[in-house]
Amino acid sequence: MADTSNAPSFAPFGQPPSQSWPVILETKGWKDYRLLDMGRGEKLERYGRFTIVRPEPQAMGVRNLKEGVWNRADAVFSGDTEEEGAGRWKFAGNVPETWPMSYGPVRYNGRFMSFRHVGVFPEQAAHWEWVNGKVRAEKERAPDKPLKILNLFGYTGLASLLPATEGAQVTHVDASKKAIGYARENQALSDLEDLPIRWICEDASKFVAREVRRGNTYDGIILDPPKYGRGPKGEVWDLYTSLPGMLDDLRQLLTKESLFMILTAYAIRSSFVSIHELMAETLAEQGGLLESGELVIREENGERALSTSLFSRWSSR
């Protein structure tokens, strides 16, 4: 995790947030995930019991493990090297379509998807732990207060299920019926079907705009958008043109009692400074602390780190 010993103090509500950057948030993996090696434009990872090779343009160095280790991978993705690009999988032996994994109290399925994804973004573990810490602290401070979290572009649901296990009421929004289905499968796998989670299949921008009109507010917002995407009715999402308007709406869903907002950006030709400044404009009177930088994954042997995405996150206290 980042060294916060010199982090600025939290600004009071009604003033611009204090700012801290660059901040590097590091994930070293857990029982069901490890970054084993990287190099020559690819990365070798372990997800549960399977080893997987996928394209990774930022893995520009040499490989530390022997080629025989790479050649014994259970699955290799080939095709478009763009983060959202389509491609195909090549399997060694009888590899199932899905397989079980877990993170803390949440069990979930890994699955081989056509856009080189496998059902989880492990670098997000740094945010999962941070959000759960915020939820626990607020529940200790005000145990009877409902704590509402909005998770936009929620994918397969880990960022929704984990804070729900700590007592948060979560609204999970994704435009993909398949992704919503996978998220609900993960909820069932985890025996957490009694948790207060609303699963909503809708265009995220439309949902947020409607929440503003309804006057609803949230204690925490998680925003993990793709670079490009389409809603259920063909709505177009382009991060560069759509994000500023959505953030302006999201600002109206926060109150002076709200706890946090997280923005993550993948596969964009931009610096974390760009999204930091955009968040700073959005939260100009929210006070608190705004920190921005990169999410990285550390190799299993601890030698090297791989940058995966940009982030900016705000906390009120």
Secondary structure, 3 states (H helix, E strand, C coil): CCCCCCCCCCECCCCCCEEEEEEEEEECCECCEEEEEEECCEEEEEECCEEEEEECCCCCCCCCCCHHHHHCCCEEEEECCCCCCCEEEEECCCCCCEEEEEECCEEEEEECCCCCCCCCCHHHHHHHHHHHHHHHHHHHHCCCCCCEEEEECCCCCHHHHHHHHCCCEEEEEECCHHHHHHHHHHHHHCCCCCCCEEEEECCHHHHHHHHHHHCCCCCEEEECCCCEEECCCCCEEEHHHHHHHHHHHHHCCCCCCCCEEEEEECCCCCCHHHHHHHHHHHCCCCCEEEEEEEEEEEECCCCCEEEEEEEEEEECC
